[in-house]
Amino acid sequence: MPRLIKKSSTTEDVPRGHFVVYVGENQKKRFVILISFLSQPLFQDLLSQAEEEFGFNHPMGCLTIPCREDVFVDLTSRLRN
C-alpha cells in the first residue's frame, strides 16, 4: 500500500527512490510511491487517462492524479506484488 504522508512537501520526507503524487477527485491526498512505478504499463495507463481528461495542470505543485483514491490504492497494491 502506498505510504500516506501528511507533512508539507519537502525533499527530506521523501525517501530515495520515491516521489510524491497527489490523488483524489475533490480532496487530494499525498502519497509517496516508488519511482519504479513510472515504468509500469498499468501506472502509465493511469497517467495517460489523467492527461487525456485533465491535462497537465498541477495546482498542488507536483504530479496530481484526479482519480478515486481507492482505484489508485488498488493499482499501486497490484504493482507492489
PDB file with one MODEL, atoms N, CA, C and O in Angstrom:
MODEL        1
ATOM      1  N   MET A   1       0.843  -1.174   0.000  1.00  0.00           N
ATOM      2  CA  MET A   1       0.000   0.000   0.000  1.00  0.00           C
ATOM      3  C   MET A   1       0.890   1.240   0.000  1.00  0.00           C
ATOM      4  O   MET A   1       1.870   1.282   0.744  1.00  0.00           O
ATOM      5  N   PRO A   2       0.574   2.257  -0.820  1.00  0.00           N
ATOM      6  CA  PRO A   2       1.412   3.451  -0.827  1.00  0.00           C
ATOM      7  C   PRO A   2       1.386   4.134   0.532  1.00  0.00           C
ATOM      8  O   PRO A   2       0.394   4.071   1.258  1.00  0.00           O
ATOM      9  N   ARG A   3       2.481   4.778   0.856  1.00  0.00           N
ATOM     10  CA  ARG A   3       2.559   5.474   2.133  1.00  0.00           C
ATOM     11  C   ARG A   3       1.852   6.809   2.031  1.00  0.00           C
ATOM     12  O   ARG A   3       2.048   7.547   1.065  1.00  0.00           O
ATOM     13  N   LEU A   4       1.035   7.122   3.012  1.00  0.00           N
ATOM     14  CA  LEU A   4       0.361   8.407   3.088  1.00  0.00           C
ATOM     15  C   LEU A   4       1.136   9.267   4.065  1.00  0.00           C
ATOM     16  O   LEU A   4       1.279   8.916   5.236  1.00  0.00           O
ATOM     17  N   ILE A   5       1.633  10.389   3.586  1.00  0.00           N
ATOM     18  CA  ILE A   5       2.397  11.302   4.433  1.00  0.00           C
ATOM     19  C   ILE A   5       1.659  12.628   4.447  1.00  0.00           C
ATOM     20  O   ILE A   5       1.391  13.202   3.391  1.00  0.00           O
ATOM     21  N   LYS A   6       1.330  13.117   5.629  1.00  0.00           N
ATOM     22  CA  LYS A   6       0.529  14.326   5.722  1.00  0.00           C
ATOM     23  C   LYS A   6       1.351  15.584   5.965  1.00  0.00           C
ATOM     24  O   LYS A   6       0.789  16.674   6.081  1.00  0.00           O
ATOM     25  N   LYS A   7       2.680  15.452   6.044  1.00  0.00           N
ATOM     26  CA  LYS A   7       3.527  16.627   6.251  1.00  0.00           C
ATOM     27  C   LYS A   7       3.564  17.480   4.995  1.00  0.00           C
ATOM     28  O   LYS A   7       3.110  17.059   3.931  1.00  0.00           O
ATOM     29  N   SER A   8       4.104  18.673   5.129  1.00  0.00           N
ATOM     30  CA  SER A   8       4.293  19.503   3.945  1.00  0.00           C
ATOM     31  C   SER A   8       5.322  18.839   3.037  1.00  0.00           C
ATOM     32  O   SER A   8       6.141  18.038   3.487  1.00  0.00           O
ATOM     33  N   SER A   9       5.269  19.182   1.766  1.00  0.00           N
ATOM     34  CA  SER A   9       6.137  18.543   0.783  1.00  0.00           C
ATOM     35  C   SER A   9       7.551  19.100   0.857  1.00  0.00           C
ATOM     36  O   SER A   9       7.802  20.247   0.488  1.00  0.00           O
ATOM     37  N   THR A  10       8.452  18.283   1.332  1.00  0.00           N
ATOM     38  CA  THR A  10       9.868  18.649   1.320  1.00  0.00           C
ATOM     39  C   THR A  10      10.652  17.451   0.825  1.00  0.00           C
ATOM     40  O   THR A  10      10.176  16.318   0.889  1.00  0.00           O
ATOM     41  N   THR A  11      11.832  17.699   0.338  1.00  0.00           N
ATOM     42  CA  THR A  11      12.641  16.582  -0.139  1.00  0.00           C
ATOM     43  C   THR A  11      13.110  15.706   1.012  1.00  0.00           C
ATOM     44  O   THR A  11      13.424  14.536   0.795  1.00  0.00           O
ATOM     45  N   GLU A  12      13.166  16.233   2.223  1.00  0.00           N
ATOM     46  CA  GLU A  12      13.631  15.448   3.356  1.00  0.00           C
ATOM     47  C   GLU A  12      12.674  14.338   3.742  1.00  0.00           C
ATOM     48  O   GLU A  12      13.115  13.320   4.276  1.00  0.00           O
ATOM     49  N   ASP A  13      11.374  14.492   3.493  1.00  0.00           N
ATOM     50  CA  ASP A  13      10.424  13.453   3.905  1.00  0.00           C
ATOM     51  C   ASP A  13      10.079  12.491   2.773  1.00  0.00           C
ATOM     52  O   ASP A  13       9.161  11.683   2.909  1.00  0.00           O
ATOM     53  N   VAL A  14      10.808  12.568   1.650  1.00  0.00           N
ATOM     54  CA  VAL A  14      10.606  11.646   0.539  1.00  0.00           C
ATOM     55  C   VAL A  14      11.834  10.759   0.446  1.00  0.00           C
ATOM     56  O   VAL A  14      12.921  11.233   0.113  1.00  0.00           O
ATOM     57  N   PRO A  15      11.669   9.462   0.741  1.00  0.00           N
ATOM     58  CA  PRO A  15      12.825   8.556   0.699  1.00  0.00           C
ATOM     59  C   PRO A  15      13.427   8.455  -0.697  1.00  0.00           C
ATOM     60  O   PRO A  15      12.735   8.657  -1.695  1.00  0.00           O
ATOM     61  N   ARG A  16      14.680   8.152  -0.760  1.00  0.00           N
ATOM     62  CA  ARG A  16      15.378   7.957  -2.035  1.00  0.00           C
ATOM     63  C   ARG A  16      14.650   6.870  -2.824  1.00  0.00           C
ATOM     64  O   ARG A  16      14.265   5.840  -2.269  1.00  0.00           O
ATOM     65  N   GLY A  17      14.465   7.109  -4.121  1.00  0.00           N
ATOM     66  CA  GLY A  17      13.792   6.145  -4.973  1.00  0.00           C
ATOM     67  C   GLY A  17      12.275   6.271  -4.970  1.00  0.00           C
ATOM     68  O   GLY A  17      11.581   5.407  -5.505  1.00  0.00           O
ATOM     69  N   HIS A  18      11.757   7.332  -4.375  1.00  0.00           N
ATOM     70  CA  HIS A  18      10.320   7.570  -4.289  1.00  0.00           C
ATOM     71  C   HIS A  18       9.990   8.963  -4.824  1.00  0.00           C
ATOM     72  O   HIS A  18      10.881   9.791  -5.013  1.00  0.00           O
ATOM     73  N   PHE A  19       8.706   9.212  -5.064  1.00  0.00           N
ATOM     74  CA  PHE A  19       8.255  10.547  -5.432  1.00  0.00           C
ATOM     75  C   PHE A  19       6.856  10.778  -4.881  1.00  0.00           C
ATOM     76  O   PHE A  19       6.169   9.838  -4.480  1.00  0.00           O
ATOM     77  N   VAL A  20       6.448  12.033  -4.869  1.00  0.00           N
ATOM     78  CA  VAL A  20       5.160  12.426  -4.312  1.00  0.00           C
ATOM     79  C   VAL A  20       4.133  12.557  -5.426  1.00  0.00           C
ATOM     80  O   VAL A  20       4.425  13.089  -6.497  1.00  0.00           O
ATOM     81  N   VAL A  21       2.933  12.070  -5.162  1.00  0.00           N
ATOM     82  CA  VAL A  21       1.810  12.245  -6.065  1.00  0.00           C
ATOM     83  C   VAL A  21       0.581  12.562  -5.210  1.00  0.00           C
ATOM     84  O   VAL A  21       0.385  11.982  -4.141  1.00  0.00           O
ATOM     85  N   TYR A  22      -0.236  13.487  -5.698  1.00  0.00           N
ATOM     86  CA  TYR A  22      -1.495  13.813  -5.027  1.00  0.00           C
ATOM     87  C   TYR A  22      -2.611  13.126  -5.789  1.00  0.00           C
ATOM     88  O   TYR A  22      -2.662  13.183  -7.018  1.00  0.00           O
ATOM     89  N   VAL A  23      -3.512  12.470  -5.049  1.00  0.00           N
ATOM     90  CA  VAL A  23      -4.562  11.660  -5.661  1.00  0.00           C
ATOM     91  C   VAL A  23      -5.907  12.040  -5.063  1.00  0.00           C
ATOM     92  O   VAL A  23      -6.029  12.246  -3.855  1.00  0.00           O
ATOM     93  N   GLY A  24      -6.913  12.132  -5.923  1.00  0.00           N
ATOM     94  CA  GLY A  24      -8.280  12.362  -5.467  1.00  0.00           C
ATOM     95  C   GLY A  24      -9.057  13.176  -6.458  1.00  0.00           C
ATOM     96  O   GLY A  24      -8.489  13.920  -7.258  1.00  0.00           O
ATOM     97  N   GLU A  25     -10.372  13.030  -6.402  1.00  0.00           N
ATOM     98  CA  GLU A  25     -11.227  13.766  -7.320  1.00  0.00           C
ATOM     99  C   GLU A  25     -11.496  15.176  -6.802  1.00  0.00           C
ATOM    100  O   GLU A  25     -11.429  16.140  -7.564  1.00  0.00           O
ATOM    101  N   ASN A  26     -11.793  15.297  -5.537  1.00  0.00           N
ATOM    102  CA  ASN A  26     -12.047  16.616  -4.944  1.00  0.00           C
ATOM    103  C   ASN A  26     -10.948  16.962  -3.953  1.00  0.00           C
ATOM    104  O   ASN A  26     -10.127  17.845  -4.201  1.00  0.00           O
ATOM    105  N   GLN A  27     -10.940  16.265  -2.843  1.00  0.00           N
ATOM    106  CA  GLN A  27      -9.897  16.479  -1.844  1.00  0.00           C
ATOM    107  C   GLN A  27      -8.718  15.588  -2.186  1.00  0.00           C
ATOM    108  O   GLN A  27      -8.884  14.379  -2.341  1.00  0.00           O
ATOM    109  N   LYS A  28      -7.543  16.158  -2.304  1.00  0.00           N
ATOM    110  CA  LYS A  28      -6.345  15.422  -2.710  1.00  0.00           C
ATOM    111  C   LYS A  28      -5.590  14.908  -1.485  1.00  0.00           C
ATOM    112  O   LYS A  28      -5.442  15.618  -0.490  1.00  0.00           O
ATOM    113  N   LYS A  29      -5.115  13.662  -1.572  1.00  0.00           N
ATOM    114  CA  LYS A  29      -4.265  13.090  -0.530  1.00  0.00           C
ATOM    115  C   LYS A  29      -2.883  12.869  -1.114  1.00  0.00           C
ATOM    116  O   LYS A  29      -2.731  12.543  -2.291  1.00  0.00           O
ATOM    117  N   ARG A  30      -1.895  13.049  -0.283  1.00  0.00           N
ATOM    118  CA  ARG A  30      -0.499  12.942  -0.702  1.00  0.00           C
ATOM    119  C   ARG A  30       0.004  11.524  -0.467  1.00  0.00           C
ATOM    120  O   ARG A  30      -0.113  10.985   0.634  1.00  0.00           O
ATOM    121  N   PHE A  31       0.566  10.925  -1.515  1.00  0.00           N
ATOM    122  CA  PHE A  31       1.158   9.599  -1.427  1.00  0.00           C
ATOM    123  C   PHE A  31       2.616   9.688  -1.843  1.00  0.00           C
ATOM    124  O   PHE A  31       2.977  10.476  -2.717  1.00  0.00           O
ATOM    125  N   VAL A  32       3.439   8.885  -1.219  1.00  0.00           N
ATOM    126  CA  VAL A  32       4.838   8.743  -1.597  1.00  0.00           C
ATOM    127  C   VAL A  32       4.965   7.338  -2.164  1.00  0.00           C
ATOM    128  O   VAL A  32       4.753   6.353  -1.458  1.00  0.00           O
ATOM    129  N   ILE A  33       5.317   7.252  -3.459  1.00  0.00           N
ATOM    130  CA  ILE A  33       5.365   5.954  -4.117  1.00  0.00           C
ATOM    131  C   ILE A  33       6.714   5.744  -4.797  1.00  0.00           C
ATOM    132  O   ILE A  33       7.489   6.683  -4.981  1.00  0.00           O
ATOM    133  N   LEU A  34       6.972   4.507  -5.162  1.00  0.00           N
ATOM    134  CA  LEU A  34       8.234   4.149  -5.798  1.00  0.00           C
ATOM    135  C   LEU A  34       8.361   4.749  -7.195  1.00  0.00           C
ATOM    136  O   LEU A  34       7.400   4.743  -7.963  1.00  0.00           O
ATOM    137  N   ILE A  35       9.519   5.257  -7.519  1.00  0.00           N
ATOM    138  CA  ILE A  35       9.787   5.789  -8.857  1.00  0.00           C
ATOM    139  C   ILE A  35       9.643   4.695  -9.907  1.00  0.00           C
ATOM    140  O   ILE A  35       9.263   4.974 -11.044  1.00  0.00           O
ATOM    141  N   SER A  36       9.943   3.460  -9.539  1.00  0.00           N
ATOM    142  CA  SER A  36       9.848   2.347 -10.495  1.00  0.00           C
ATOM    143  C   SER A  36       8.434   2.165 -11.047  1.00  0.00           C
ATOM    144  O   SER A  36       8.262   1.557 -12.103  1.00  0.00           O
ATOM    145  N   PHE A  37       7.424   2.682 -10.351  1.00  0.00           N
ATOM    146  CA  PHE A  37       6.045   2.597 -10.852  1.00  0.00           C
ATOM    147  C   PHE A  37       5.901   3.327 -12.186  1.00  0.00           C
ATOM    148  O   PHE A  37       5.051   2.969 -13.001  1.00  0.00           O
ATOM    149  N   LEU A  38       6.730   4.352 -12.413  1.00  0.00           N
ATOM    150  CA  LEU A  38       6.629   5.123 -13.652  1.00  0.00           C
ATOM    151  C   LEU A  38       6.873   4.282 -14.897  1.00  0.00           C
ATOM    152  O   LEU A  38       6.400   4.628 -15.980  1.00  0.00           O
ATOM    153  N   SER A  39       7.601   3.191 -14.757  1.00  0.00           N
ATOM    154  CA  SER A  39       7.883   2.337 -15.910  1.00  0.00           C
ATOM    155  C   SER A  39       6.875   1.203 -16.080  1.00  0.00           C
ATOM    156  O   SER A  39       6.963   0.432 -17.036  1.00  0.00           O
ATOM    157  N   GLN A  40       5.926   1.100 -15.166  1.00  0.00           N
ATOM    158  CA  GLN A  40       4.934   0.026 -15.219  1.00  0.00           C
ATOM    159  C   GLN A  40       3.779   0.399 -16.148  1.00  0.00           C
ATOM    160  O   GLN A  40       3.237   1.499 -16.036  1.00  0.00           O
ATOM    161  N   PRO A  41       3.389  -0.497 -17.066  1.00  0.00           N
ATOM    162  CA  PRO A  41       2.298  -0.200 -18.007  1.00  0.00           C
ATOM    163  C   PRO A  41       0.983   0.209 -17.330  1.00  0.00           C
ATOM    164  O   PRO A  41       0.297   1.101 -17.828  1.00  0.00           O
ATOM    165  N   LEU A  42       0.621  -0.416 -16.219  1.00  0.00           N
ATOM    166  CA  LEU A  42      -0.626  -0.039 -15.536  1.00  0.00           C
ATOM    167  C   LEU A  42      -0.577   1.405 -15.039  1.00  0.00           C
ATOM    168  O   LEU A  42      -1.556   2.141 -15.158  1.00  0.00           O
ATOM    169  N   PHE A  43       0.563   1.802 -14.484  1.00  0.00           N
ATOM    170  CA  PHE A  43       0.705   3.161 -13.983  1.00  0.00           C
ATOM    171  C   PHE A  43       0.745   4.152 -15.144  1.00  0.00           C
ATOM    172  O   PHE A  43       0.165   5.235 -15.060  1.00  0.00           O
ATOM    173  N   GLN A  44       1.422   3.785 -16.215  1.00  0.00           N
ATOM    174  CA  GLN A  44       1.470   4.645 -17.397  1.00  0.00           C
ATOM    175  C   GLN A  44       0.075   4.842 -17.988  1.00  0.00           C
ATOM    176  O   GLN A  44      -0.252   5.935 -18.450  1.00  0.00           O
ATOM    177  N   ASP A  45      -0.747   3.792 -17.974  1.00  0.00           N
ATOM    178  CA  ASP A  45      -2.133   3.918 -18.443  1.00  0.00           C
ATOM    179  C   ASP A  45      -2.910   4.906 -17.586  1.00  0.00           C
ATOM    180  O   ASP A  45      -3.665   5.727 -18.106  1.00  0.00           O
ATOM    181  N   LEU A  46      -2.725   4.827 -16.270  1.00  0.00           N
ATOM    182  CA  LEU A  46      -3.406   5.759 -15.363  1.00  0.00           C
ATOM    183  C   LEU A  46      -2.969   7.198 -15.655  1.00  0.00           C
ATOM    184  O   LEU A  46      -3.804   8.101 -15.703  1.00  0.00           O
ATOM    185  N   LEU A  47      -1.683   7.410 -15.847  1.00  0.00           N
ATOM    186  CA  LEU A  47      -1.183   8.751 -16.165  1.00  0.00           C
ATOM    187  C   LEU A  47      -1.735   9.253 -17.503  1.00  0.00           C
ATOM    188  O   LEU A  47      -2.087  10.425 -17.631  1.00  0.00           O
ATOM    189  N   SER A  48      -1.808   8.372 -18.489  1.00  0.00           N
ATOM    190  CA  SER A  48      -2.356   8.756 -19.801  1.00  0.00           C
ATOM    191  C   SER A  48      -3.820   9.150 -19.693  1.00  0.00           C
ATOM    192  O   SER A  48      -4.250  10.132 -20.297  1.00  0.00           O
ATOM    193  N   GLN A  49      -4.584   8.384 -18.925  1.00  0.00           N
ATOM    194  CA  GLN A  49      -6.006   8.714 -18.734  1.00  0.00           C
ATOM    195  C   GLN A  49      -6.154  10.062 -18.035  1.00  0.00           C
ATOM    196  O   GLN A  49      -7.002  10.871 -18.409  1.00  0.00           O
ATOM    197  N   ALA A  50      -5.329  10.299 -17.023  1.00  0.00           N
ATOM    198  CA  ALA A  50      -5.387  11.570 -16.305  1.00  0.00           C
ATOM    199  C   ALA A  50      -5.023  12.723 -17.234  1.00  0.00           C
ATOM    200  O   ALA A  50      -5.645  13.784 -17.180  1.00  0.00           O
ATOM    201  N   GLU A  51      -4.013  12.519 -18.090  1.00  0.00           N
ATOM    202  CA  GLU A  51      -3.609  13.564 -19.031  1.00  0.00           C
ATOM    203  C   GLU A  51      -4.726  13.853 -20.039  1.00  0.00           C
ATOM    204  O   GLU A  51      -5.020  15.015 -20.323  1.00  0.00           O
ATOM    205  N   GLU A  52      -5.341  12.812 -20.573  1.00  0.00           N
ATOM    206  CA  GLU A  52      -6.416  12.987 -21.556  1.00  0.00           C
ATOM    207  C   GLU A  52      -7.595  13.743 -20.976  1.00  0.00           C
ATOM    208  O   GLU A  52      -8.169  14.613 -21.632  1.00  0.00           O
ATOM    209  N   GLU A  53      -7.957  13.409 -19.736  1.00  0.00           N
ATOM    210  CA  GLU A  53      -9.131  14.026 -19.124  1.00  0.00           C
ATOM    211  C   GLU A  53      -8.850  15.397 -18.532  1.00  0.00           C
ATOM    212  O   GLU A  53      -9.704  16.282 -18.583  1.00  0.00           O
ATOM    213  N   PHE A  54      -7.657  15.582 -17.971  1.00  0.00           N
ATOM    214  CA  PHE A  54      -7.410  16.776 -17.177  1.00  0.00           C
ATOM    215  C   PHE A  54      -6.182  17.567 -17.592  1.00  0.00           C
ATOM    216  O   PHE A  54      -5.957  18.652 -17.054  1.00  0.00           O
ATOM    217  N   GLY A  55      -5.380  17.073 -18.523  1.00  0.00           N
ATOM    218  CA  GLY A  55      -4.180  17.787 -18.924  1.00  0.00           C
ATOM    219  C   GLY A  55      -3.108  17.708 -17.867  1.00  0.00           C
ATOM    220  O   GLY A  55      -3.160  16.856 -16.980  1.00  0.00           O
ATOM    221  N   PHE A  56      -2.146  18.585 -17.956  1.00  0.00           N
ATOM    222  CA  PHE A  56      -1.034  18.573 -17.017  1.00  0.00           C
ATOM    223  C   PHE A  56      -1.007  19.823 -16.148  1.00  0.00           C
ATOM    224  O   PHE A  56       0.074  20.310 -15.817  1.00  0.00           O
ATOM    225  N   ASN A  57      -2.146  20.346 -15.778  1.00  0.00           N
ATOM    226  CA  ASN A  57      -2.227  21.464 -14.853  1.00  0.00           C
ATOM    227  C   ASN A  57      -2.175  20.896 -13.438  1.00  0.00           C
ATOM    228  O   ASN A  57      -3.113  20.231 -12.999  1.00  0.00           O
ATOM    229  N   HIS A  58      -1.085  21.156 -12.727  1.00  0.00           N
ATOM    230  CA  HIS A  58      -0.894  20.581 -11.405  1.00  0.00           C
ATOM    231  C   HIS A  58      -0.831  21.683 -10.348  1.00  0.00           C
ATOM    232  O   HIS A  58       0.256  22.136  -9.991  1.00  0.00           O
ATOM    233  N   PRO A  59      -1.989  22.116  -9.846  1.00  0.00           N
ATOM    234  CA  PRO A  59      -2.012  23.208  -8.873  1.00  0.00           C
ATOM    235  C   PRO A  59      -1.362  22.864  -7.541  1.00  0.00           C
ATOM    236  O   PRO A  59      -1.044  23.765  -6.764  1.00  0.00           O
ATOM    237  N   MET A  60      -1.158  21.577  -7.261  1.00  0.00           N
ATOM    238  CA  MET A  60      -0.552  21.181  -5.993  1.00  0.00           C
ATOM    239  C   MET A  60       0.974  21.341  -6.025  1.00  0.00           C
ATOM    240  O   MET A  60       1.628  21.198  -4.992  1.00  0.00           O
ATOM    241  N   GLY A  61       1.545  21.634  -7.191  1.00  0.00           N
ATOM    242  CA  GLY A  61       2.976  21.816  -7.293  1.00  0.00           C
ATOM    243  C   GLY A  61       3.740  20.550  -7.650  1.00  0.00           C
ATOM    244  O   GLY A  61       4.961  20.587  -7.801  1.00  0.00           O
ATOM    245  N   CYS A  62       3.048  19.451  -7.786  1.00  0.00           N
ATOM    246  CA  CYS A  62       3.680  18.215  -8.239  1.00  0.00           C
ATOM    247  C   CYS A  62       2.614  17.374  -8.929  1.00  0.00           C
ATOM    248  O   CYS A  62       1.493  17.839  -9.139  1.00  0.00           O
ATOM    249  N   LEU A  63       2.951  16.157  -9.276  1.00  0.00           N
ATOM    250  CA  LEU A  63       2.043  15.308 -10.027  1.00  0.00           C
ATOM    251  C   LEU A  63       0.721  15.115  -9.282  1.00  0.00           C
ATOM    252  O   LEU A  63       0.701  14.730  -8.113  1.00  0.00           O
ATOM    253  N   THR A  64      -0.377  15.388  -9.981  1.00  0.00           N
ATOM    254  CA  THR A  64      -1.716  15.228  -9.422  1.00  0.00           C
ATOM    255  C   THR A  64      -2.498  14.287 -10.319  1.00  0.00           C
ATOM    256  O   THR A  64      -2.570  14.488 -11.531  1.00  0.00           O
ATOM    257  N   ILE A  65      -3.086  13.254  -9.715  1.00  0.00           N
ATOM    258  CA  ILE A  65      -3.892  12.302 -10.466  1.00  0.00           C
ATOM    259  C   ILE A  65      -5.324  12.391  -9.948  1.00  0.00           C
ATOM    260  O   ILE A  65      -5.603  11.969  -8.826  1.00  0.00           O
ATOM    261  N   PRO A  66      -6.230  12.934 -10.751  1.00  0.00           N
ATOM    262  CA  PRO A  66      -7.605  13.139 -10.296  1.00  0.00           C
ATOM    263  C   PRO A  66      -8.475  11.887 -10.470  1.00  0.00           C
ATOM    264  O   PRO A  66      -9.443  11.893 -11.230  1.00  0.00           O
ATOM    265  N   CYS A  67      -8.116  10.817  -9.756  1.00  0.00           N
ATOM    266  CA  CYS A  67      -8.936   9.613  -9.782  1.00  0.00           C
ATOM    267  C   CYS A  67      -9.343   9.298  -8.345  1.00  0.00           C
ATOM    268  O   CYS A  67      -8.848   9.905  -7.395  1.00  0.00           O
ATOM    269  N   ARG A  68     -10.244   8.348  -8.209  1.00  0.00           N
ATOM    270  CA  ARG A  68     -10.669   7.952  -6.864  1.00  0.00           C
ATOM    271  C   ARG A  68      -9.486   7.339  -6.123  1.00  0.00           C
ATOM    272  O   ARG A  68      -8.679   6.612  -6.704  1.00  0.00           O
ATOM    273  N   GLU A  69      -9.399   7.641  -4.853  1.00  0.00           N
ATOM    274  CA  GLU A  69      -8.290   7.148  -4.037  1.00  0.00           C
ATOM    275  C   GLU A  69      -8.267   5.616  -3.998  1.00  0.00           C
ATOM    276  O   GLU A  69      -7.190   5.023  -4.065  1.00  0.00           O
ATOM    277  N   ASP A  70      -9.418   4.970  -3.892  1.00  0.00           N
ATOM    278  CA  ASP A  70      -9.446   3.513  -3.814  1.00  0.00           C
ATOM    279  C   ASP A  70      -8.925   2.868  -5.100  1.00  0.00           C
ATOM    280  O   ASP A  70      -8.301   1.808  -5.044  1.00  0.00           O
ATOM    281  N   VAL A  71      -9.170   3.490  -6.254  1.00  0.00           N
ATOM    282  CA  VAL A  71      -8.654   2.988  -7.522  1.00  0.00           C
ATOM    283  C   VAL A  71      -7.128   3.069  -7.528  1.00  0.00           C
ATOM    284  O   VAL A  71      -6.450   2.131  -7.946  1.00  0.00           O
ATOM    285  N   PHE A  72      -6.599   4.191  -7.063  1.00  0.00           N
ATOM    286  CA  PHE A  72      -5.148   4.383  -7.012  1.00  0.00           C
ATOM    287  C   PHE A  72      -4.492   3.392  -6.056  1.00  0.00           C
ATOM    288  O   PHE A  72      -3.467   2.797  -6.390  1.00  0.00           O
ATOM    289  N   VAL A  73      -5.064   3.212  -4.886  1.00  0.00           N
ATOM    290  CA  VAL A  73      -4.509   2.288  -3.895  1.00  0.00           C
ATOM    291  C   VAL A  73      -4.540   0.860  -4.443  1.00  0.00           C
ATOM    292  O   VAL A  73      -3.581   0.109  -4.265  1.00  0.00           O
ATOM    293  N   ASP A  74      -5.623   0.488  -5.101  1.00  0.00           N
ATOM    294  CA  ASP A  74      -5.718  -0.851  -5.691  1.00  0.00           C
ATOM    295  C   ASP A  74      -4.625  -1.041  -6.753  1.00  0.00           C
ATOM    296  O   ASP A  74      -3.949  -2.069  -6.770  1.00  0.00           O
ATOM    297  N   LEU A  75      -4.458  -0.070  -7.618  1.00  0.00           N
ATOM    298  CA  LEU A  75      -3.464  -0.168  -8.680  1.00  0.00           C
ATOM    299  C   LEU A  75      -2.050  -0.272  -8.107  1.00  0.00           C
ATOM    300  O   LEU A  75      -1.276  -1.128  -8.535  1.00  0.00           O
ATOM    301  N   THR A  76      -1.711   0.574  -7.161  1.00  0.00           N
ATOM    302  CA  THR A  76      -0.362   0.540  -6.603  1.00  0.00           C
ATOM    303  C   THR A  76      -0.128  -0.738  -5.796  1.00  0.00           C
ATOM    304  O   THR A  76       0.999  -1.229  -5.732  1.00  0.00           O
ATOM    305  N   SER A  77      -1.169  -1.274  -5.189  1.00  0.00           N
ATOM    306  CA  SER A  77      -1.035  -2.550  -4.471  1.00  0.00           C
ATOM    307  C   SER A  77      -0.713  -3.673  -5.447  1.00  0.00           C
ATOM    308  O   SER A  77       0.112  -4.536  -5.146  1.00  0.00           O
ATOM    309  N   ARG A  78      -1.353  -3.671  -6.607  1.00  0.00           N
ATOM    310  CA  ARG A  78      -1.062  -4.685  -7.617  1.00  0.00           C
ATOM    311  C   ARG A  78       0.356  -4.534  -8.146  1.00  0.00           C
ATOM    312  O   ARG A  78       1.010  -5.535  -8.442  1.00  0.00           O
ATOM    313  N   LEU A  79       0.844  -3.305  -8.272  1.00  0.00           N
ATOM    314  CA  LEU A  79       2.200  -3.085  -8.768  1.00  0.00           C
ATOM    315  C   LEU A  79       3.254  -3.576  -7.772  1.00  0.00           C
ATOM    316  O   LEU A  79       4.338  -3.998  -8.175  1.00  0.00           O
ATOM    317  N   ARG A  80       2.951  -3.525  -6.520  1.00  0.00           N
ATOM    318  CA  ARG A  80       3.897  -3.980  -5.489  1.00  0.00           C
ATOM    319  C   ARG A  80       4.041  -5.499  -5.478  1.00  0.00           C
ATOM    320  O   ARG A  80       5.075  -6.022  -5.062  1.00  0.00           O
ATOM    321  N   ASN A  81       3.019  -6.200  -5.927  1.00  0.00           N
ATOM    322  CA  ASN A  81       3.045  -7.678  -5.902  1.00  0.00           C
ATOM    323  C   ASN A  81       3.655  -8.263  -7.132  1.00  0.00           C
ATOM    324  O   ASN A  81       3.745  -9.485  -7.255  1.00  0.00           O
TER     325      ASN A  81
ENDMDL
END
